[in-house]
């Protein structure tokens, strides 16, 4: 049997194998007025908070970065629906830049 949607787990690895059939590139955008031009600069500024979708896996490197910010209470985790609503109600005229 083959499925198009499944999450690989240790239990499933006992009786099946998984092939990644989709890849994506995640970007982080911040307002131009912020002085952070990289993830390291963002992490160095204790006044900045990071918004993230709860339970989303961003990849090993990004998840490790976010875990470090979480230890400092600098990540706001939201359910996907609330995150979408907050993006839709934000100002679309704000200029942003990529830091990740």
Secondary structure, DSSP 4 states (H G I P E B T S, - for coil): ---SS----HHHHTT-------------EEETTSS--SHHHHHH-TT--EEEETT----HHHHHHHHHHHHTT-EEEE-HHHHHHHHHHS-TT--EEE--
